[in-house]
Structure formats: C-alpha cells, structure tokens
Amino acid sequence: MTATEEPTRDIFDTGGRGLRHQGLRRANEKAVLTVVGFNAGVSNAEIARLSGLAPQTVSAILIDLEQSGLIERGEVLRGRRGQPATPILLKARGAFGIGIEIGWTHLDAVLIGMHAQVIGHHRIDYPYPDAGTIFEAIAAIVADFKTLLSPPEQERLLDIGLAMPGRLADNLDVLDAPPEQAALWRELDPVALLQEATGLEVTLLNDGNSGCWAELIALQRPRPANIIYFLVSHYVAAGVIGDGALWEGASRHGANLGSMLVQFGSDGPRQAHHIASVSALEAKRAQNQQTSDADLVTSWIEDSARALARVAYNTMTVVESPMIVIDTVLEPEITERLAARFTGELTALPSRDFGPPRVVCGKYGRLAPAIGAAELPMFRRYF
C-alpha cells in the first residue's frame, strides 16, 4: 500500500447504514455500539451522524445500553462551540469473553473485557494435544477465570471462542502422537464438549483467522479494508481480511496461506509451512548441530522471508493493496529481523501491477489467536 493509497476511512465505520425500522432495534443497537466501540468518546450527535440514525433514536438506545452496563458516559466536555458534549465510551468490564487456542504444542487461554484487555491468562505446553485430557483442562481454566469476576460480572461472560488449526487430526503423526489420538480427535465434537462442560456458547474458529482478527482490532484508525496476516508458529498460521471481511471459508479454515507451494532454485516445490515455521527452524538446528545458533537463525530468517514474500506476492494478486502483518511466537528481535528481510524480498519481486504494500509487525505475538478467538464471538454478539 503506497502512501497515496493509505485508507481514509476505518472499516468499522457504519457509513450511515443504520436501520430505522422499529422491528430492527437490535440491529440499531449494534450500529450504535459499533460507532462507540471504534470511536471512543463520541457524543450523541456524532453517533447519530456516523450511524445514520435519528438523534432521538440514538438517545433512546444509549439509555438502554447504559442500563445494560455496556457503555458509560465520561465527563462533560466544555469550552467548545455549541452545547457541552458528553463522551460515550464502552464500559471496560461491561462484557467478557474467553479465547482458547489449541495449538500443535501448546494451549493458550485468555479472559478479556470489552476493551480487549487481558484479565486472565493460562498457558500449557505439551508434546501434542491429548484429546483425552485437554477439554477437562480447559474446563478447569474457565472455572478459574470465573473466579476473577464478581457474580454480576459472571453473568456477562457468555462466549468462548475456540481457535484450532485445520486438519489437526490428520497431522498429529508429525508430532509423534500415538495413533489413537487421531481417531479420538476425529470422533469428538469440541464445541459440544466445551458447551456441556462450561455452560457457555462456543464458537469454533481457525487459529490464523483468529490471530488476524486480533491484529486488525489492535491497529490504529483508519484500519485498512485489506490485510494479509502471517504468524510464524509451529507452522505458519495466516489470515486474510478482504474488502472489510474476514475470509473464513465454508469450513472456517479459509486463507490457509502456509500450505501454498513455493520453490527455490532447482529444489522441488514445498509448502511454506516447511520453510518458514518454528518447526522448520528446529529441523535446521537438528541437521546442523555444528553450526552456531546465531548463524542458523540468520539462515532461517533468510529462507523464511523468501518463502513468505512469494506467498504474499501471489496473495496480492487476489487481495488488492493490502497491509501485511508479520508476527512470530519468537523473540521480538527475531520478528523485527524477519519483517525487515521480508520487506526486502517482497520489494525485489516484480511489482509492475501493484505498488509495494505497507508491512508492519504484529502486536500480540503468540497470544494473537487466543485474543482474537475471544474477540470474534463478542464482536458478533454486540457489534
């Protein structure tokens, strides 16, 4: 995205699309909450202008939302032209959500509030996700999270987002998991298990999509309508925002960019997963035990940047003028080096048909999938 192509409008701006029919009050409430949530401190008049709703409709909805505990009013702003304005804000502890990421070698769980602030966090590392014990462990974590909330606040905890990689059962063999684990994962219903164990609504999500959503929400205004996201973890998690929508696909595992094939020199094509991932770095270490770790990391960064640049280039032929977010589960210094090298590799590729995109490092690192998994069900419920 070139400087002249920087977005001027945030993708969460409702653009006057408020629905006025009396029977669509819930949709109007969501329109108002969206304006408040993504324009902190707006006044009644500004909400009416941004949502396209009549001022009296907005005033009535704000009263209901305040009584529901979802918003709060700030101190009156004086010294401006016209009537003093009262800023409207989302209430930080007005609602809560839990995000769970079941990763290949770890589990992350977070409890967040309306401002996406992390109130509680649990992490479990393991050699592989054990279908026989992992849901019992998650239920215990959820019970622990509830102790961080007062009884009235617990009533505002309604959703769990469960982020998982696609085709987990089919790939457990690469983790040397016992063969019966694959059969267990194929037979179980994670959504039903968690709903029964916790009493909360559960939404199944892809880990890359969830991480992409978390980084989208964390961006400063105006957020662009097109984003390509990479999280270099055990494998490469990825996500795409296209024309303001998260590309989930029919199976909710869309935008699996890590499976895209890349080829260097005379080597045959390989999936980006096997070049630009933490598992690829670990394999490189195992194969080159006499080489210093600093040299191995540098070599891995070079290979990873080349692979991801080609994946991004091909994706950019479909997603117009995107911002690209690069993140890893490794140290921030490695993430920054990878992003810088990636930018150079991408710039070196032919770019006659589109300008160079803006490349930024992610904010959340390894926690992005869990945070996004908590945010998405809350967003769909309230916004």
N, C-alpha and C positions, 0 to 999 in steps of 0.2 A: 504494500500500500504506500504510495508516494505521498509527499506532504500535501499535494493538491487533492488527494483522494481521502484525506482524513475525514471521518464521519462528523457531521454537524448535528446529528440527531441520535439520541440514545434509543436502542431497540426496544426498551421498555416504555417509551413514551406512548401513551394511548392514542395520541393524534386525533382527539375529538371523536373517538369511536364509542363513546358512552351509549348505553342502550336505555331508552326513555320509557318504554312500555311498563306499566305498573306491574305486570306479571314477571318482569325480569329484574326485580330489585336485587336479587343475589348477584346477578351479573354486574349491576351498577355498583354494588358494594365492592366487588373485586376490582372494578375500574378505579374506584376511589383509593382503595388500598394500594394498588399498583402505583398510582401517582404519588401517594405519600411515601411508600417504601423506597422509591427510586428518585425522589426529590425531597430529601429531608428538610423539614422546616417550611414547607409551602403553606400558604394561607388558604382560607376558604375560597377566596376569589381566584387564586392561582389554580387550585384544584378544579374549579368549575371550568376555567379556560382550558386546562390541559386535558381534562376528561371529556369535554363537550357536553357535560350535564348542566342543567339549570342550577343556579346558586341555591335556591330553596331545596332542591333535591339533595345537593351536596351537604347542606347544613343538617338535614334530617338523617342522612346516612352517617355523618360524623358523630351525631349524638348516639346512634345505635352502636357504632364501633367503639366509642369511648366507654359505653356501658358494658360492652363485651370484654373490655380490657385489652383491646388490640392496639389502640392508639392513646396518645396523651397530648396535652396541649402545653406548649412552652410558655415562657414569659412574653407578655405583650411587647411588641417592637414599636417603640415610639420614636419620634423625631423624623419620620418620613412624611411625604405628602399624603393627604387623604386621611382616612380613618386608621387608627392604630391596628396593626395586623398581629394575629396570634399564630405562631408557627405550630403546625401539626406534625407530630412525629410518631413513628412506630414505637410501641412500647417494647423495650428490650426483652422483658420477660412476659410478654403478652401471649406467647405460644412457644411450644418446644417441639423439637424433632430429634430423632435418633438416626444416625447413619452407621451402617455396618459394612465394612469391606472384607469379604472373604477372599484373600489373595492366595497366590500359589504357595507362599511360605510364611504368611503372616495373616493375622486378623487385626484390623483397627476398628475401634468403635468410638463414636463421639456423640455427645449430647450438646445441642446448640439451641440458642434462643432466636428471637426474631431478627436480631442484628447479625446473625451468623457467628456470634461469639461462642467459642468453645467453653462449655461449662464443665464438662467431664470428658475424660479420655482414657481408654483402656487399649493395650496392645498385647497380643500373644504371638510369639514366634514359634514355628513348628516346621518339621521337615516336609509335611504335606497336610492338607486339610482333612481331618479324620471325620468322616460322616457320622460315625457312631458317637462322638463326644462333642462336636463343635456347637451344635444347637443348644445343648444343655449349658455350655459355657456362655453362649450369647444370652440366654435367658437369665443367667446369674448376673451378667453385666448390666442388662436392662433393669433388673431389680435394684442393683447398686445405684444406677443413675437416678432412679426414682427417689432414693433417699436424699439426693441433692436438692429436691424440690419440696416446697411446702405442700400440704394436702390440696389447697385450691390450685396450686400450680400443676400438680399431678393430673388434674382434670383437663389441663390444657396440653398435655402430652398425648397426641393421638396417632402419630405415624412413625413407622420405621421404614427407612429406605435401605434395601439390601443390595449392595453392589458386588457383582461377581464377574469373573472373566467368562467369555463364551466358550462352550465346549470343554468345560472343566473336566468332566468325567472321561472324555476321550483322550485327554493329555496327561493324566496322572502318572502314566508309566514313565514319563521323562523325569519324574521326581522320585522314582524307585518306590512308589507307594505299593502296598500289597494289592494283588489283582482284585481282591474282593471289594476294595474301595471304589473302583469304577462302577461295579454293579450296584453298590449301595447308593452312590450319587445318582445313578440313572433311575433308581426306584423311588427315591424320596421326593417330596414336594416341599421345598424350603419355605415357601410362603405360608402354606398351611401349618407347617410345624411351628414357625415363629408366631403366627397369629394365635394358635392354641396355647403356646407357652407364655405369651406376654399380654394377650388381650388387646393388642394394638393392631391398627391397619398396617399391612406390609406391602410394599411396592418393590418388585424385583427390577433391578437396573443393571446395566453394563458398567464395569469399573471405569473404562475410558470415558464413556458418556458422562458419568457422574463427576469425574475429575474435570472434564471440560466445562461442565456447568458451574462448578465451584470457582474456576478461574474466570469465567465470564462474569459472575456476580461480583468478584473481587476487583474487576477493572474499574478505573475511573471513568466518569462520564466524559464524552459520549461513547458508550460501548458500540463497537462496530457490529454490523449485521452478519459478517462472515469471519469465522475463526477456524483455524486448524490447530489442534492441540496434540502434543506428544508428552507422555510421561514414561520416561525410561525407568522401568522397574524390573522385576524378574524377567518379564517380557516387555514389549512395548505396548502400553495402553494408549489409546488415541480416541479423539472425538472430533466432530465437525459441527459448527454452527453455520447453517446456510440460509441466507435470506431471513435471519432472525429466528430460525427454528433449529432445535437440536435434532440431528439426524440419528434416530434410534433404529429405524427399520422395523419390519414386521415382527422379528424375533427379539427386538430391543437390544440387539448386538450389532447394529449397523456401524459403519465407519471403522471397520477393523483394519486400520492402515498398517499395522505391524505385520500383517500377513501379505502385504504387497511384495512382489518379487523385484529384486534389484540385482544387477550383475556388474562386477568389476573385472576388467581385462578379459582374460581367457577363462576365468572361473565360470562355472555354470550359475544360473540364477538361483538366488537364495532369498528366503523371506527375511525382511528387515529384523524380525524377532531374533534371528540367529546371528546378527551382526551388531545391532545397536542396543543390546539389552544387558542387564546386570549378569544374567546367566552366561552371556557371551564373554563378558569380562572375566568371570570366574573360570570359564573354559580356557581362555587365553592364559590365565595365571597357571592353570594346571599343566598346560602344554609347554610353558616357557619358565620353568622354575628357576633357571639360572639367570634370568633377566630381572633387573631391578623393577620394583613395583612402579616407580615413577615413570620409567620408560614404557612399561606395559599399559599404564593408564593413558599416557600420551598417544600410543599407537591405537588404543581402543577408541579414544576420542576422535582421532582422525577417521578411522573406519566408520564409526557411528555417525559422524557428521556427514560423510559422503552418502551413506545409505539413507539417512533421514532427509537429506536435501533432495535426493531423487524421488523419494516418496512424496515429499511436499510439492515438488515441481509438477509431478503427474496429477496430484490432487488439485493443484491450482488451475489446471485446465478445465476443471469442473466447478470449482468454487472461486468465484470472481473476486479479485482484490482482497484477499484475506489478511488478517493479522495472524501471525504464527506464534503460539505459546510453547516454549520448550521448558521442560522440567524433568527432574530426576529424583530418585529416592536417595541419592548420594549427597556428599557434602556440597554446600552452596558454591564453593570454589570450582568444583568439577562441573557443576551445572552451568556456571558462567563461561567456563572454557569451552564446553560443548556448544553452547548457544553462539558464542563468537565464531567458532570454527564452522558451525552450521551456516551462519550468515555468509561467510566467505565462500563456502562450497556452493550455496544456492546462487550467489551473485555470479559465480563463474559459469553457470549453466546458461544456455541460450535463453534470452528473455525478450525477444522481439515482440511477442504477442501480449506481454503484460509487464508492468513495472515491478521493481523489487518490493516485496512485502515488508511490513514492519515486524521485526522479530523481538519478542520480549521473553524474559524468564518468568516462570510461574511463581506464584506467591506461596502455595501451600505444600509443595513437595509431596512426600509420601502420604500426607493426610488428605490430599485433594479428593480422592474417590470417596472416602468416608464423609467428608464435609458436604460434597455435592450430593451424596445419597441422602443426607439429612435434609438438604435444602429443597430438592426437587419435589418430594411429596408435599412439603409445606407450601411451596410456590403454587402447586396445582390446587391445593385446598383453599388458599386465601387470596391468590393474585390472578 
